[in-house]
Amino acid sequence: MRSDQRPYWLKKWMDRVNDNYCRRVLHPQFDALGERPVFRNPRKIEVLGRHITAGDHFHAMATNESPISLVVWMETEGKIEFGDYVALSPGVRIKSACSIEIGNGALIAERVFITDCDWHDFYDRIFPPGPTAPVRLEENVWIADGATICKGVTIGKNSVVGAGAIVTSDVPPNTVVAGNPARPIRELDPDGTFVTRMQMFESEKPYDQFEDEMERRYLTSNTLRGWLRSMFAPTRDM
């Protein structure tokens, strides 16, 4: 499908169905959840274990092919804490047996894996979780597609982890790293003008209104007949 063929009213009805599912099934899986969370394709979002919390405007967007998994291992003191304005893309996996803290405005791209333990020991390969060490992502961190953040790592404010990088040691603030193992490739100006996710929610126009206006603009001309056709007999102009 080349574009969303759903009529605007149908999209809103589906959103209400999903919102109802989230309130009844998904929200209670968090120990704490801030204001106005957004979950896309919530039936493909796994929240398993205790001590998982998220701040305001937490966004998690899964797809059928790339579900999201947030897991705290049983019988451990593990925890996963998201700050405000954090966004998770499809395929993100975050698994804790110790402590994972993700700061305000963090952007986690597709297929990222974050873990605070090895899950097995070199010698004991039966019982998890193996060696553990806390992980911390500070404010406005961006983790690009397919990166892995290993146990004991702190990633400093504004830093960027390149696609496919394997991060095994701390990343200073305002630093871009890439590679396996990840190494610094660029420094960012700490006084530069950073446009952050936080600003999306601090403008005069509320984010919900911005999103609704965009959906109206792109979906209002769609019809139910056109949507059904796109599902069962699509053409190249759909």
N, C-alpha and C positions, 0 to 999 in steps of 0.2 A: 504494500500500500504506500503510495507516494506521499500522501498527506492524510490528515485526520478527516474522514468523511462524515463523522457524526454531526447531526444537527446540534446547535448550541443547547437546546432544551434537554436533549438526550444525554449530552456530556454532563450537564448539571445534575440530572437524575442519577446517573451512575456515580457521580461524586458523592451524592447524599447516601447512596447505598454503601459505598466504601467508608464514608465517615461513620455511619452507624456501626459497621463491622469493627472499625478501629476503636470506637468508644467501648464496645462490648467485649472485644476479644484482645486487641493489641495493647491498648493503653494500660490495662491492669497488669501487664507483664513487666512494666517498669516500676521500680520502687518510687520514682518521682519523675514527673513529666511536666515541663513548663507550658506556657501559653502558646496556643495556635500551632501545634505540630502539624506537619503535612506528611502523609504516607501515600505514596503512589504504588499501586498493585500490592496492597497490604497483605494479601494471602501468600505472598512470596517473601515475606519478611519474618525471620525467625528471631525471637527474643527468648533466650533460654537461661535460666539461673537467676539468682538473687543479686542485689546490689548493682543494678543497671539503671542509670539515671540520665536524664537529658534536660537541658534548659529550654528557654523560650525559642520559638521558631525553629525547631528541629525538623529538618527535611530528610527523608529517606525514600529513595526512588528505585524500586526494584523492577525487573522484567521477568517474564516467564523463563527466559533462558539464563538469566543472571540474578538469582535471588540474593538477598542480603541476610547475613547471619551474625547475630550478636550473642555470644555465649560466655557465661561465667561457669567454670568447671565446678562440679559438685564437690562438696567436702573440702573446699579451699576458702581462703579469705579474699578471693579475687573480686574485682569490681571494675566496671566500665562507667566512666563519668564523662558525659558530653557537656560542654558549655552552651552558651546561647549561639544561635545562628549557624549551627553546624549543618553541613550538607553531605549526605552519603549517596554515592552513585551506585548503579547496578553492579552486583557481584562483589561488593565489599564484604570481607570477613574479618571480624574482630573477636579474638578469643583470649580470655583472661583466666589466670589462676593466681594472680598477684595484684596488680593495679595498673590500669590504663586510664589516663586522663587526657582528654582532647579539648583544647581551649576554644574560646569564642571565635567564631568566624572561620573555623577550619573547613577546608574543602577537600574531600576525600574522593578521588576519581575511581573509575571502574576497575574492578578486580584487584583492588588493594587488599593486602593481608597485613594485619597488625596483631602481634602476639607478645605477651610478656613472659613466655616460658618456652622450653624446648619440647615439651610434651612427652619426652622419654629421656632417659639417661643413656650415656654411652654403653654402660654395662647392664643396667636394668631396662629392658625394652618392653616390659609388660605393663607396668603400672605408671600412668601419668600422674602429675604433670612434669616431672623432671625438674631441672634447675629453673629458678624464676628470678626476675628482676623487673622493677617498675618501668613503665613506658609513659612518657609525657610529650604531648604535642602542644606547644604554646600558641598564643593568639595568632590568627591569620596565616596559619601554615597551609600549604598546598601540597598534597601528595598526588602525583600524576599516575596515569594508568599503569596497572600491573606491578606497582612497587611493593616491596615487603619491608616492614619495620620490625626489627627483631628485639628481643628482650633487652632491658637495661638502657634503652636509647631515649635521650631527650632531644627534641627538635625545636630550635629556638624560634622566637617570634619572627613572622614574615618569611620564613625560609621556604624553599621549594625543593621537593624531592622529584627527580626526573623519572620519566616512564621506565618501568622495569628495573629500577635501582633496588639493590639489596642493602639496607641500612643496618650496620652492625655497631656503629659508634655514634657518639653525640654529634649533632649538627649545630654550629653556632647560629645566633640570630642573623637574619638578613644574608643568608647564604644559599646558593643553589648547588645541590649535589647531584651526581649521576654516577652510574656504573655499578659494577659488582666486584668487590665491595664499593659502596658509594664514596666518592671523593669530591671535595669542593671544586667547582669549575667556574664560579662567578660570585662576586660579592655585590649585594644590593645596597643602594644608598639609604641608610636609616632615616635620612631626612627627606627622602623622596615622597611623592604623592601616591600613597597606596589607596586604591579604590577597593573597599572591602565589602563582604557580604553584609556586614552590619549596616552599611549605608543604604542598602536596599529597603531597610525597614525604618529608616530615620528620616526619609523624605516627607514632604508635605502630603503626598498621595500614599495612603496605606497600601502595603504590598497586595493585600487581597483585592483591592480595587484595581490595581495595575494588572494583576493576572486576569481578572474578570473582563476588563476592557480588551485585553489582547485576545482572549477566547472569543468574545463577541465579534471582533474584527475578522477573525479567521474562520469562524464556524457558522455565523448567522445565515449565510447563503446556502448552507448544506441542507439536504432533505433526507427524510427517512428512506425514501425509495433509493436515493443515491448511495446511502450508507449500506443498505442491504445488497445493492448491486456490487459495491466494492468488496463485500465479504464473500459473495458467492460467484460473481462473474465480473471481475475487475477488467477495466480497459486501461490503456496506456496513459490516458489523461487523468487517471485517479491516483 
